[in-house]
Amino acid sequence: MDEPDELRDLRSALRRMLASMAPESVVREHLDSPEGFDRSAWTRLATQIGVQGLAVAEDYGGAGCGMRELAVAGEELGYSLFPGPFLSTVLLSTTLLTRSRDAGTMQGLLPRMVDGSLVCTLALPRHGAGWDADATTVTAVADADAWTLTGTVDHVLDGQAADVMLVPARHDDVISVFQVDADSPAVEVRPVLAMDQTRRFAHVRLTSAPALRVGEPGTARELLADAGAVASVGLAADQLGGARRMLEVTTEYARTRYQFGRPIGSFQAVKHALANMLIGTELARAALDDAVRAVDEKAPDLAIAVSAAKIVCSETYYDVAAAAIQLHGGIGFTWEHSAHLYFKRATADRVLLGTPAHHAQHLAAALGL
């Protein structure tokens, strides 16, 4: 299906900028950096293309677009393996803030998130099929008109780079979301070793950390459900982008790598492997398109479409990345080749925001199976 002109223009602009601003050599430079990405590059995405504000209302400096535009951005960022806080800041945090309808908090955070000057993340343990508010172990205590949070959170995405954290916490038999400044002395952040070096996680300890409540009390479950759906579709788009890149790289290698006097792509076994990679990416595209449609329409089958997309895109990315390594032979296992970077991303993304097995359980339950 052909894309509308505005989506093609967004895709082309992003592809050109990422190719010049964040080629593989630059991505590798930041694998060992403290934050894992280039702040100036993140700001350029905001000021020159407006990636961070795609789905933010114009009142807060955004473009007022929807899931279609976010999916295009996610796909191109995944294609280039861009190491920035797109998932944590643009998908999870922005969606949560927007759904909270907390005008004061939105005005204080969203414009700075849109212009790329503020990185915001969600501090909640990964649990089950994604992030579940009931998994929080953080408690909130009210003292006069102020709140403080105490507790620990493992595997906070982009925790080291975050300026602000959105933290679900228990109080008065309900769970609410709170805003915490990451540079507070009451917030301790320690890096967590992860397989995929292009995504960073941190262990966060809160000790009577000053906090502001976001939205109405007791709304964390609803806010997390909405943010999780958008983030899952955005992650599926990232996975499709990475799979597409590995398919293109491997197809070119099969065309130009000669063995026994002929390109390896002429051998039947290689043809079959490439065909399977292509079929997988096309199926992933169809599943992603359906999930995008469901999010933008707030369709009754939203949960089904989101879980289906996460399952198909997770499995496709992993299978395509693994096949890319195999078809490249010995060179695919080397540090110098990009295949292993994509394979690590594909492996880690299978469990991020819920494993295929957990989403399959949700899908079966939603279908009454």
Secondary structure, DSSP 4 states (H G I P E B T S, - for coil): -PPPHHHHHHHHHHHHHHHHHS-HHHHHHTTTSSSSS-HHHHHHIIIII-GGGTTS-GGGTS----HHHHHHHHHHHHHHT--STIIIIIIIIHHHHHHHT-HHHHHHHHHHHHTTS--EEE---EETTEE-GGG---EEEEETTEEEEEEEEEEEETTTT-SEEEEEEEETTEEEEEEEETTSTTEEEEEE--S-TTS-EEEEEEEEEEEEEESSTT-HHHHHHHHHHHHHHHHHHHHHHHHHHHHHHHHHHHHH-EETTEEGGGSHHHHHHHHHHHHHHHHHHHHHHHHHHHHHHT-TTHHHHHHHHHHHHHHHHHHHHHHHHHHTGGGGGSTTSTHHHHHHHHHHHHHTTS-HHHHHHHHHHHTT-
